[in-house]
Amino acid sequence: MSDVWTSGDAYEAYVGRWSRRVADEFLKWIAVAAGGGWLDLGCGTGELTRVILDRCQPARVTGVDPSRAFLALALERTPDRRAEFREGDAQALPFEDSRFDACVSGLVLNFVPEPKRGVSEMARVTRIGGTVAAYVWDYAGKMEMIRYFFEAAVGLDPAAAEVDEGSRFPICSPEGLAGLFTSAGLSEVATRAIDVPTHFRDFDDYWTPFLAGTGVAPAYAMSLSDPERATLRESLKASLPVQPDGSIRLIARAWAVKGTT
């Protein structure tokens, strides 16, 4: 089963709504000076692009993504003349060397087939002394909404381990990210955790986004038969920390990394 990224609205309901909270803290941490040109690699629906526009006073932000559906939603939701969106491959960016002052990527690097090549491309298009930075979910640990899902899924179906992002993406750790950035020739490499609360009104608020099929865990859920999916639903419902009022309060941790060209 391949990763599925086709619906921008489904992505928003799944993890897009939490990405903006991570982006705020991430941009404070990398502290890029105002007035520069930015590249948002794997911009998706434009969440990180919009936070850059709101918080960082850029001259321009260019978002690049391979998904036309995501780009269409990004364009629709970003009515700012400083923003542009282009279809492109993270491993072969359509820009000349040293084009941008900062190149960032949110929740994408682990999905690039050759992450080192992707980071090398980010460095190539960033001017000398510029900032290259990224963040990814802590799939193996405190990205709890996904961790609970796969722990329940693997408990019922050991074959689900083959698509579990916690085991598939070893770069999603401080050591993995630091090694990736260092091997791409970046200097002053640093990492940190960014934790944001992910609070769900009730179990349906948690479960419904998994039924849209966009993302790894949702794609797995929708590959199951109706009885299998119902069994997974009940297993998850029993394992989640449901509060007396029915809400579910989890943490989403992202690992962030930055370096200098």
Backbone as numpy.savetxt, mean C-alpha at the origin, in Angstrom:
# Nx Ny Nz CAx CAy CAz Cx Cy Cz
-3.62 -18.45 -8.18 -4.48 -17.26 -8.18 -3.59 -16.01 -8.18
-3.80 -15.12 -9.15 -3.00 -13.91 -9.23 -3.61 -12.80 -8.39
-2.79 -11.78 -8.09 -3.30 -10.62 -7.36 -4.27 -9.86 -8.26
-5.35 -9.38 -7.68 -6.39 -8.72 -8.47 -6.53 -7.27 -8.03
-6.33 -6.34 -8.98 -6.44 -4.91 -8.69 -7.23 -4.27 -9.83
-8.54 -4.37 -9.78 -9.35 -3.91 -10.90 -10.34 -2.81 -10.55
-10.80 -2.75 -9.32 -11.83 -1.78 -8.95 -11.30 -0.78 -7.93
-11.28 0.49 -8.32 -10.81 1.51 -7.40 -11.71 1.67 -6.20
-13.03 1.63 -6.41 -13.96 1.78 -5.29 -13.82 0.63 -4.30
-13.64 -0.59 -4.81 -13.47 -1.74 -3.93 -12.18 -1.63 -3.13
-11.13 -1.12 -3.76 -9.86 -0.93 -3.05 -10.02 0.08 -1.92
-10.76 1.15 -2.19 -10.98 2.17 -1.16 -11.63 1.57 0.07
-12.65 0.76 -0.13 -13.36 0.15 0.99 -12.48 -0.87 1.73
-11.58 -1.49 1.00 -10.73 -2.54 1.58 -9.60 -1.93 2.41
-8.60 -1.33 1.77 -7.49 -0.73 2.53 -7.22 0.73 2.19
-7.82 1.23 1.11 -7.56 2.62 0.74 -7.94 3.60 1.84
-9.01 3.29 2.56 -9.48 4.22 3.61 -8.50 4.34 4.76
-7.62 3.35 4.93 -6.62 3.42 5.99 -5.30 4.01 5.50
-5.08 3.98 4.18 -3.80 4.43 3.63 -3.55 5.91 3.90
-4.60 6.73 3.80 -4.40 8.17 4.02 -3.86 8.46 5.41
-4.31 7.72 6.41 -3.82 7.95 7.78 -2.33 7.64 7.89
-1.90 6.59 7.21 -0.47 6.29 7.20 0.30 7.37 6.45
-0.27 7.82 5.32 0.41 8.81 4.48 0.71 10.09 5.24
-0.21 10.55 6.07 0.02 11.77 6.86 1.30 11.68 7.67
1.44 10.60 8.43 2.61 10.43 9.29 3.87 10.20 8.47
3.75 9.45 7.40 4.87 9.18 6.50 5.46 10.48 5.93
4.60 11.38 5.47 5.08 12.61 4.86 5.70 13.55 5.90
5.18 13.54 7.11 5.83 14.32 8.17 7.25 13.80 8.40
7.39 12.49 8.38 8.69 11.87 8.68 9.72 12.15 7.60
9.34 12.08 6.32 10.36 12.26 5.28 10.68 13.74 5.07
9.76 14.65 5.43 10.03 16.09 5.51 10.70 16.66 4.26
10.05 16.50 3.12 10.55 17.06 1.86 10.20 18.55 1.80
11.14 19.37 1.35 10.92 20.81 1.27 9.80 21.15 0.28
9.13 22.26 0.53 8.05 22.71 -0.35 8.60 23.13 -1.71
7.71 23.10 -2.70 8.04 23.66 -4.00 8.65 22.72 -5.01
8.84 21.47 -4.67 9.51 20.54 -5.58 8.54 19.72 -6.42
9.15 18.91 -7.28 8.39 17.98 -8.09 8.44 16.58 -7.49
7.30 15.92 -7.43 7.19 14.60 -6.80 6.73 13.57 -7.82
7.16 12.33 -7.61 6.61 11.18 -8.30 6.00 10.24 -7.27
4.74 9.85 -7.49 4.06 8.88 -6.65 3.98 7.58 -7.45
4.87 6.65 -7.13 4.98 5.39 -7.86 3.94 4.40 -7.37
3.13 3.87 -8.29 2.04 2.99 -7.90 0.98 3.77 -7.18
0.55 4.87 -7.78 -0.33 5.83 -7.10 -1.72 5.27 -6.81
-2.12 4.21 -7.49 -3.43 3.63 -7.23 -4.54 4.64 -7.42
-5.40 4.77 -6.43 -6.53 5.69 -6.50 -6.18 7.12 -6.11
-4.89 7.36 -5.86 -4.43 8.73 -5.62 -4.43 9.19 -4.19
-4.58 8.28 -3.22 -4.63 8.69 -1.82 -3.36 9.42 -1.41
-2.20 8.81 -1.67 -0.94 9.45 -1.27 -0.72 10.75 -2.04
-1.05 10.76 -3.32 -0.92 11.98 -4.12 -1.70 13.13 -3.49
-2.93 12.85 -3.08 -3.76 13.91 -2.51 -3.22 14.41 -1.17
-2.64 13.53 -0.38 -2.06 13.99 0.89 -0.83 14.85 0.61
-0.03 14.47 -0.38 1.12 15.30 -0.77 0.64 16.70 -1.16
-0.39 16.76 -1.98 -0.93 18.06 -2.42 -1.46 18.87 -1.25
-2.09 18.21 -0.30 -2.68 18.90 0.85 -1.64 19.36 1.87
-0.58 18.59 2.04 0.33 18.80 3.17 1.70 19.38 2.81
2.16 19.15 1.57 3.59 19.35 1.29 3.91 20.51 0.36
2.92 21.22 -0.12 3.13 22.37 -1.00 4.05 22.04 -2.17
3.75 20.99 -2.92 4.61 20.65 -4.07 4.31 21.56 -5.26
5.27 21.66 -6.17 5.02 22.36 -7.42 4.17 21.48 -8.33
4.46 20.17 -8.29 3.73 19.22 -9.13 3.88 17.81 -8.57
2.85 17.00 -8.75 2.91 15.59 -8.38 2.46 14.75 -9.58
3.29 13.81 -9.96 2.96 12.90 -11.05 2.72 11.51 -10.47
1.53 10.98 -10.69 1.20 9.63 -10.24 1.32 8.65 -11.38
1.93 7.51 -11.12 2.10 6.47 -12.14 1.54 5.16 -11.60
0.76 4.45 -12.42 0.19 3.18 -12.00 -0.12 2.35 -13.25
-0.06 1.02 -13.16 -0.40 0.20 -14.32 -1.90 -0.03 -14.51
-2.71 0.31 -13.49 -4.14 0.02 -13.55 -4.93 1.22 -14.08
-5.56 1.06 -15.24 -6.36 2.14 -15.81 -7.57 2.46 -14.93
-8.14 1.43 -14.31 -9.30 1.65 -13.44 -8.92 2.52 -12.25
-7.78 2.24 -11.64 -7.32 3.04 -10.51 -6.98 4.46 -10.97
-6.33 4.60 -12.10 -5.96 5.93 -12.60 -7.20 6.77 -12.89
-8.23 6.16 -13.42 -9.46 6.91 -13.71 -10.07 7.46 -12.42
-10.06 6.66 -11.36 -10.60 7.12 -10.09 -9.70 8.18 -9.47
-8.38 8.01 -9.60 -7.45 9.02 -9.09 -7.68 10.36 -9.76
-7.85 10.35 -11.07 -8.09 11.59 -11.81 -9.40 12.24 -11.40
-10.42 11.42 -11.24 -11.75 11.93 -10.84 -11.71 12.58 -9.46
-10.93 12.00 -8.56 -10.94 12.45 -7.17 -9.85 13.48 -6.85
-9.08 13.88 -7.84 -7.97 14.81 -7.58 -8.07 16.00 -8.52
-9.00 16.92 -8.26 -9.19 18.10 -9.12 -8.19 19.20 -8.80
-6.92 18.91 -8.99 -5.84 19.85 -8.65 -4.92 19.94 -9.87
-4.72 21.16 -10.35 -3.90 21.34 -11.56 -2.45 20.93 -11.37
-2.02 20.79 -10.13 -0.64 20.38 -9.88 -0.45 18.87 -10.03
-1.53 18.14 -10.23 -1.46 16.69 -10.31 -1.67 16.20 -11.74
-0.91 15.17 -12.09 -1.15 14.46 -13.35 -0.98 12.96 -13.08
-1.65 12.15 -13.88 -1.60 10.70 -13.70 -1.30 10.03 -15.03
-0.37 9.05 -14.96 0.06 8.37 -16.18 0.12 6.87 -15.96
-0.22 6.13 -16.98 -0.07 4.68 -16.94 1.41 4.35 -17.13
1.93 3.45 -16.32 3.34 3.12 -16.44 3.76 1.94 -15.59
4.96 1.44 -15.88 5.54 0.28 -15.22 6.59 0.74 -14.22
6.47 0.29 -12.97 7.42 0.68 -11.93 8.84 0.25 -12.25
9.00 -0.76 -13.08 10.33 -1.28 -13.38 10.96 -0.63 -14.62
10.21 0.26 -15.28 10.73 0.97 -16.46 9.99 2.31 -16.56
10.32 3.21 -15.66 9.59 4.47 -15.59 9.83 5.33 -16.83
8.78 5.97 -17.35 8.89 6.74 -18.59 9.36 8.18 -18.36
10.46 8.33 -17.60 10.98 9.66 -17.29 12.50 9.66 -17.42
13.03 10.83 -17.72 14.48 10.97 -17.80 15.10 10.96 -16.40
16.42 10.79 -16.35 17.15 10.80 -15.09 16.96 12.13 -14.36
16.95 12.06 -13.03 16.97 13.25 -12.17 15.80 14.20 -12.42
14.65 13.65 -12.75 13.48 14.47 -13.09 12.80 15.06 -11.85
12.81 14.32 -10.73 12.01 14.70 -9.56 12.87 15.02 -8.34
12.30 15.81 -7.44 12.96 16.11 -6.17 12.70 15.02 -5.14
11.56 14.35 -5.27 11.21 13.28 -4.34 10.42 12.22 -5.10
10.71 10.97 -4.78 9.98 9.86 -5.37 9.50 8.96 -4.23
8.20 8.76 -4.14 7.63 8.01 -3.03 6.70 6.91 -3.57
6.43 5.95 -2.70 5.56 4.84 -3.08 4.84 4.33 -1.85
3.52 4.20 -1.94 2.74 3.73 -0.81 2.06 2.40 -1.08
2.41 1.38 -0.30 1.75 0.07 -0.33 1.89 -0.64 -1.67
3.06 -0.48 -2.30 3.23 -0.99 -3.66 4.45 -1.89 -3.84
5.58 -1.57 -3.21 6.84 -2.20 -3.57 6.80 -3.73 -3.53
6.05 -4.30 -2.59 6.01 -5.76 -2.51 5.29 -6.40 -3.70
4.48 -5.61 -4.43 3.78 -6.15 -5.60 4.57 -5.96 -6.90
5.67 -5.23 -6.85 6.53 -5.08 -8.02 7.29 -6.39 -8.21
7.24 -7.01 -9.40 7.89 -8.31 -9.59 9.37 -8.32 -9.19
10.09 -7.24 -9.49 11.49 -7.12 -9.09 11.63 -5.83 -8.27
11.42 -5.91 -6.96 11.41 -4.69 -6.14 12.72 -3.89 -6.22
13.86 -4.57 -6.30 15.13 -3.84 -6.39 15.17 -3.00 -7.65
14.68 -3.56 -8.74 14.62 -2.80 -9.99 13.71 -1.60 -9.85
12.58 -1.78 -9.16 11.66 -0.67 -8.94 12.30 0.45 -8.13
13.00 0.10 -7.05 13.66 1.12 -6.24 14.80 1.78 -7.02
15.51 1.01 -7.81 16.58 1.59 -8.65 16.00 2.59 -9.63
14.83 2.31 -10.17 14.17 3.25 -11.06 13.74 4.51 -10.31
13.24 4.34 -9.08 12.90 5.50 -8.27 14.13 6.38 -8.05
15.25 5.75 -7.74 16.48 6.51 -7.52 16.95 7.19 -8.80
16.82 6.49 -9.92 17.29 7.05 -11.20 16.58 8.35 -11.56
15.27 8.40 -11.32 14.51 9.58 -11.74 14.50 10.68 -10.68
15.23 10.47 -9.59 15.29 11.47 -8.51 16.64 12.18 -8.57
16.62 13.49 -8.42 17.85 14.28 -8.50 18.82 13.90 -7.39
20.09 14.19 -7.59 21.10 13.96 -6.57 20.76 14.77 -5.32
20.76 14.11 -4.17 20.38 14.75 -2.93 18.89 14.74 -2.65
18.12 14.13 -3.56 16.69 14.05 -3.38 16.28 12.88 -2.48
14.99 12.77 -2.23 14.46 11.77 -1.30 13.73 10.67 -2.05
14.04 9.43 -1.69 13.31 8.26 -2.16 12.75 7.59 -0.91
11.46 7.31 -0.89 10.84 6.76 0.32 9.63 5.93 -0.04
9.27 5.02 0.86 8.14 4.13 0.61 7.60 3.59 1.92
6.39 3.05 1.85 5.86 2.28 2.99 5.06 1.10 2.46
5.04 0.03 3.25 4.31 -1.19 2.92 3.64 -1.69 4.20
2.60 -2.49 4.05 1.95 -3.05 5.23 2.83 -4.11 5.89
2.71 -4.19 7.20 3.39 -5.23 7.98 2.53 -6.50 7.92
2.54 -7.14 6.76 1.63 -8.27 6.53 1.84 -9.43 7.50
3.07 -9.65 7.92 3.36 -10.79 8.79 3.07 -10.50 10.26
2.79 -9.25 10.58 2.62 -8.89 11.98 1.37 -8.08 12.27
1.51 -6.75 12.34 0.46 -5.90 12.90 -0.44 -5.23 11.87
-0.47 -5.72 10.62 -1.55 -5.30 9.73 -2.69 -6.26 10.04
-3.40 -5.96 11.13 -4.22 -6.98 11.78 -5.44 -7.41 10.97
-6.05 -6.50 10.22 -7.24 -6.91 9.48 -6.92 -8.02 8.48
-5.73 -7.96 7.87 -5.31 -9.00 6.93 -4.73 -10.20 7.65
-4.02 -9.95 8.76 -3.43 -11.06 9.50 -4.52 -11.99 10.06
-5.56 -11.41 10.65 -6.67 -12.24 11.15 -7.29 -13.06 10.02
-7.45 -12.42 8.86 -8.06 -13.11 7.72 -7.25 -14.35 7.34
-5.95 -14.19 7.15 -5.16 -15.32 6.68 -4.92 -16.37 7.76
-4.88 -15.97 9.01 -4.78 -16.98 10.06 -6.01 -17.88 10.06
-7.19 -17.29 9.86 -8.41 -18.08 9.77 -8.42 -18.91 8.50
-8.01 -18.30 7.38 -8.04 -19.00 6.09 -7.10 -20.20 6.09
-5.87 -20.01 6.58 -4.89 -21.10 6.59 -5.32 -22.20 7.57
-5.98 -21.81 8.66 -6.48 -22.80 9.61 -7.49 -23.74 8.99
-8.26 -23.22 8.03 -9.27 -24.03 7.35 -8.73 -24.70 6.09
-7.77 -24.03 5.44 -7.26 -24.49 4.15 -5.76 -24.21 4.09
-4.90 -25.18 4.43 -3.46 -24.94 4.43 -2.93 -24.38 3.11
-3.61 -24.65 2.00 -3.17 -24.13 0.71 -3.24 -22.62 0.63
-4.03 -22.00 1.52 -4.13 -20.54 1.54 -2.79 -19.89 1.89
-1.89 -20.66 2.51 -0.56 -20.13 2.84 0.20 -19.69 1.60
-0.14 -20.26 0.45 0.56 -19.91 -0.79 0.28 -18.48 -1.22
-0.86 -17.92 -0.82 -1.18 -16.54 -1.19 -1.10 -15.58 -0.01
-0.83 -16.10 1.17 -0.72 -15.26 2.38 0.41 -14.24 2.20
0.04 -12.96 2.23 1.03 -11.90 2.03 2.11 -11.88 3.11
1.79 -12.40 4.28 2.78 -12.42 5.35 3.99 -13.26 5.01
3.79 -14.37 4.30 4.90 -15.23 3.90 5.43 -14.91 2.51
4.58 -14.34 1.67 4.98 -14.06 0.28 5.94 -12.88 0.16
5.87 -11.92 1.09 6.57 -10.66 0.90 7.58 -10.40 2.02
8.75 -11.04 1.95 9.76 -10.85 3.00 10.34 -9.44 3.05
10.17 -8.64 1.98 10.70 -7.28 2.05 9.88 -6.40 2.99
8.69 -6.87 3.40 7.82 -6.04 4.24 8.22 -6.12 5.71
9.44 -5.69 5.96 10.02 -5.66 7.30 11.08 -4.57 7.30
11.48 -4.07 8.47 12.54 -3.04 8.49 13.82 -3.53 7.82
14.20 -4.78 8.10 15.44 -5.30 7.54 15.33 -5.46 6.02
14.17 -5.97 5.58 13.98 -6.17 4.15 13.99 -4.86 3.39
13.31 -3.84 3.91 13.27 -2.55 3.24 14.62 -1.85 3.25
15.30 -1.89 4.38 16.62 -1.26 4.47 17.59 -1.91 3.49
17.56 -3.23 3.42 18.43 -3.93 2.49 18.12 -3.59 1.05
16.85 -3.47 0.73 16.42 -3.13 -0.62 16.92 -1.74 -1.01
16.76 -0.76 -0.14 17.19 0.61 -0.44 18.71 0.72 -0.51
19.39 0.04 0.39 20.86 0.09 0.37 21.40 -0.56 -0.90
20.81 -1.68 -1.31 21.29 -2.37 -2.50 21.03 -1.57 -3.77
20.07 -0.64 -3.72 19.78 0.21 -4.86 20.68 1.45 -4.88
21.63 1.54 -3.95 22.60 2.63 -3.94 22.20 3.86 -3.18
21.13 3.80 -2.41 20.69 4.95 -1.63 21.49 5.07 -0.34
21.66 6.28 0.14 22.41 6.54 1.38 21.47 7.06 2.45
21.98 7.15 3.68 21.22 7.66 4.83 19.88 6.92 4.96
19.92 5.62 4.79 18.69 4.81 4.81 18.20 4.65 6.25
16.92 4.88 6.46 16.30 4.73 7.78 14.92 4.11 7.63
14.48 3.43 8.68 13.16 2.81 8.68 12.41 3.15 9.96
11.10 2.97 9.93 10.29 3.15 11.13 8.92 2.49 10.94
8.25 2.24 12.05 6.88 1.73 12.01 5.90 2.89 12.09
4.79 2.77 11.37 3.69 3.73 11.47 2.43 2.92 11.76
1.83 3.15 12.93 0.62 2.45 13.34 -0.58 3.37 13.26
-1.67 2.88 12.66 -2.91 3.65 12.63 -4.05 2.75 13.10
-5.04 3.31 13.78 -6.19 2.50 14.21 -7.08 2.16 13.03
-7.56 0.93 12.98 -8.54 0.53 11.98 -9.76 0.02 12.74
-10.71 0.90 12.91 -11.90 0.60 13.69 -13.08 0.33 12.75
-13.74 -0.79 12.96 -14.89 -1.19 12.15 -16.16 -1.09 12.99
-17.24 -0.61 12.39 -18.50 -0.44 13.12 -18.99 -1.76 13.69
-18.85 -2.80 12.87 -19.34 -4.13 13.25 -18.66 -5.15 12.34
-19.03 -6.40 12.48 -18.38 -7.43 11.68 -18.64 -7.23 10.19
-19.83 -6.81 9.81 -20.12 -6.61 8.39 -19.23 -5.52 7.79
-18.94 -4.48 8.55 -18.05 -3.43 8.07 -16.65 -3.99 7.80
-16.23 -4.94 8.62 -14.95 -5.62 8.41 -15.02 -6.58 7.22
-16.07 -7.38 7.14 -16.13 -8.51 6.21 -16.50 -8.11 4.78
-17.40 -7.16 4.62 -17.92 -6.84 3.29 -16.84 -6.49 2.27
-15.79 -5.70 2.59 -14.77 -5.42 1.58 -14.05 -6.66 1.04
-14.03 -7.74 1.80 -13.40 -8.97 1.31 -14.23 -9.64 0.22
-15.46 -9.19 0.01 -16.34 -9.81 -0.98 -16.29 -9.12 -2.33
-15.49 -8.07 -2.45 -15.42 -7.32 -3.70 -14.35 -7.85 -4.65
-13.44 -8.69 -4.15 -12.48 -9.35 -5.02 -11.24 -8.56 -5.37
-11.12 -7.31 -4.93 -9.95 -6.49 -5.26 -8.94 -6.54 -4.12
-7.76 -7.06 -4.41 -6.74 -7.29 -3.39 -6.52 -8.79 -3.22
-5.44 -9.14 -2.55 -5.06 -10.54 -2.44 -6.06 -11.34 -1.60
-6.31 -10.87 -0.37 -7.25 -11.59 0.50 -8.66 -11.62 -0.09
-9.20 -10.50 -0.60 -10.52 -10.58 -1.22 -10.57 -11.53 -2.42
-9.51 -11.54 -3.22 -9.49 -12.47 -4.36 -9.54 -13.90 -3.88
-8.82 -14.21 -2.79 -8.88 -15.56 -2.24 -10.29 -15.87 -1.74
-10.90 -14.93 -1.02 -12.24 -15.16 -0.48 -13.23 -15.48 -1.59
-13.12 -14.75 -2.70 -14.08 -14.95 -3.78 -13.74 -16.14 -4.66
-12.57 -16.74 -4.45 -12.25 -17.98 -5.17 -12.88 -19.20 -4.51
-13.39 -19.03 -3.29 -13.99 -20.13 -2.55 -15.42 -20.39 -3.00
-15.89 -21.59 -2.75 -17.31 -21.88 -2.96 -18.13 -21.15 -1.90
-19.42 -21.02 -2.12 -20.28 -20.35 -1.14 -20.19 -21.01 0.24
-20.25 -22.34 0.34 -20.14 -22.97 1.67 -18.77 -22.74 2.31
-17.70 -22.79 1.51 -16.36 -22.56 2.05 -16.23 -21.13 2.56
-16.78 -20.18 1.80 -16.70 -18.77 2.21 -17.52 -18.54 3.47
-18.65 -19.20 3.59 -19.46 -19.07 4.80 -18.74 -19.62 6.02
-18.01 -20.72 5.84 -17.23 -21.29 6.94 -16.12 -20.35 7.35
-15.44 -19.76 6.37 -14.38 -18.79 6.66 -14.97 -17.58 7.41
-16.11 -17.12 6.97 -16.76 -15.98 7.63 -17.01 -16.27 9.10
-17.54 -17.42 9.40 -17.85 -17.76 10.79 -16.58 -17.94 11.62
-15.53 -18.51 11.01 -14.26 -18.66 11.72 -13.66 -17.30 12.06
-13.72 -16.37 11.11 -13.23 -15.02 11.35 -14.04 -14.32 12.43
-15.34 -14.44 12.33 -16.22 -13.78 13.30 -15.92 -14.24 14.72
-15.57 -15.51 14.86 -15.26 -16.05 16.19 -13.89 -15.62 16.69
-12.98 -15.31 15.77 -11.60 -15.02 16.18 -11.32 -13.54 16.42
-12.12 -12.66 15.83 -11.86 -11.23 15.95 -12.23 -10.70 17.34
-11.51 -9.67 17.82 -11.79 -9.08 19.15 -12.97 -8.11 19.07
-14.17 -8.63 19.14 -15.38 -7.81 19.04 -15.67 -7.16 20.39
-15.91 -5.85 20.37 -16.20 -5.09 21.58 -17.67 -5.30 22.01
-18.00 -4.95 23.26 -19.40 -5.10 23.71 -20.41 -4.40 22.82
-20.02 -3.29 22.18 -20.96 -2.58 21.30 -20.97 -3.14 19.88
-20.22 -4.22 19.64 -20.18 -4.85 18.32 -19.08 -4.35 17.43
-18.38 -3.29 17.82 -17.30 -2.76 16.99 -16.05 -3.64 17.10
-15.17 -3.46 16.14 -13.91 -4.21 16.09 -12.79 -3.19 15.97
-11.87 -3.23 16.92 -10.80 -2.22 16.97 -9.45 -2.91 16.76
-8.87 -2.64 15.61 -7.61 -3.26 15.23 -6.56 -2.18 14.96
-5.34 -2.64 14.71 -4.22 -1.77 14.34 -3.74 -2.16 12.95
-3.41 -1.15 12.15 -2.74 -1.39 10.87 -1.34 -0.79 10.97
-0.34 -1.63 10.91 1.04 -1.14 10.95 1.65 -1.16 9.54
2.28 -0.06 9.21 3.07 0.01 7.98 4.53 0.17 8.36
5.40 -0.44 7.58 6.83 -0.19 7.71 7.23 0.82 6.66
7.90 1.89 7.08 8.33 2.95 6.17 9.85 2.97 6.06
10.33 3.41 4.91 11.77 3.49 4.66 12.05 4.75 3.84
13.19 5.36 4.09 13.60 6.53 3.30 15.10 6.49 3.07
15.53 7.11 1.98 16.94 7.20 1.67 17.20 8.42 0.80
18.46 8.71 0.59 18.88 9.88 -0.19 19.68 9.42 -1.39
19.41 10.06 -2.52 20.15 9.72 -3.74 21.53 10.37 -3.75
